Amino acid sequence: MWLKEARFIFLPKRILEEKLRRILEEDLGQGDITNTITIPKNSFVEAEIIVKEEGVVAGIEEALILCESLDLQAQPLVVDGSQIKTKTAILTITGDGRTLLSVERTLLNILSRMSGIATSTRNLVNKVRKTGFKGRVACTRKVAPGFSYFDKKAVFLGEGDTHRLHLDDLVLVKDNHIKIVGSLKKVMKKIRETASFSKKIEVEVTSIEEACEAAKATCDIIMMDNFSSEEVAETVSLLRNEGVRDNILLEASGGITEKNILEYAATGVDILSIGEITHSVKTLDMSLEIIKARKPKTS
């Protein structure tokens, strides 16, 4: 599948390495006191990371880069985006025992969180696809602080839409912008006069009336915030009758869950945004198991 080989977005390897090392440094503090006391210097170990439940793997690339930066030799047994069965080994690691045990939790945190997000995303995408609905499953910016890149990449590997990666991705007008400026008309005038042609304009609305106003303002995307599925369906129908439906992307956001996603998908909306994909992550259960250990030779 093409997605397994595709890159999320390109980041130079050293930049990605820096992101990963900052996560590790936060956990290490001044050093791993337990390892220092119990593990002899220059001990050599072989280990596997094993996933204990079925799901979608994500974070392999990050694990490899982090291991390489610490002089650990890691060998992937699967590729990012793979659907795997329970008790599957996804990575082998060899190298210094102290180093491996010090990085163990960071590796597992990254892999289990990213894999959990990818798994949840893939499940939702498949649920919508099986019904024949066309709505794209997207996440939101409700990600863990400092973990945005990894959370968003995991959504991508789960075949979901990443939505905005950063605030500069598109112009997104919310109710507070309108309250401060005075009206949507004034906001749109400012945007048209200033924003680059390369930026799409999305307007968040909280009522069917506001959706019609946004459509008349010729925005590119309308986000229906906290609409019921019935209100979304009514808005889609109204905009179609007005002859503007095909010119605008319609996004439903707020209150969408695994339980009701098909109700929203059935409305014909283009985008189904779900915050819980990243803000309420169920991690994929996995562990690092030492397979072999060799103590250093003493003279």
Secondary structure by P-SEA (a helix, b strand, c coil): ccccccccccccaaaaaaaaaaaaaaaaccccccccccccccccbbbbbbbcccccccaaaaaaaaaaaacbbbbbccccccccccccccccccccaaaaaaaaaaaaaaaaaaaaaaaaaaaaaaaaaaacccbbbbbcccccccaaaaaaaaaaaacccccccccccbbbbcaaaaaaaccaaaaaaaaaacccccbbbbbbbccaaaaaaaaaacccbbbbccccaaaaaaaaaaaaaacccccbbbbbbcccccccaaaaaaccccbbbbccccccccccbbbbbbccccccccc
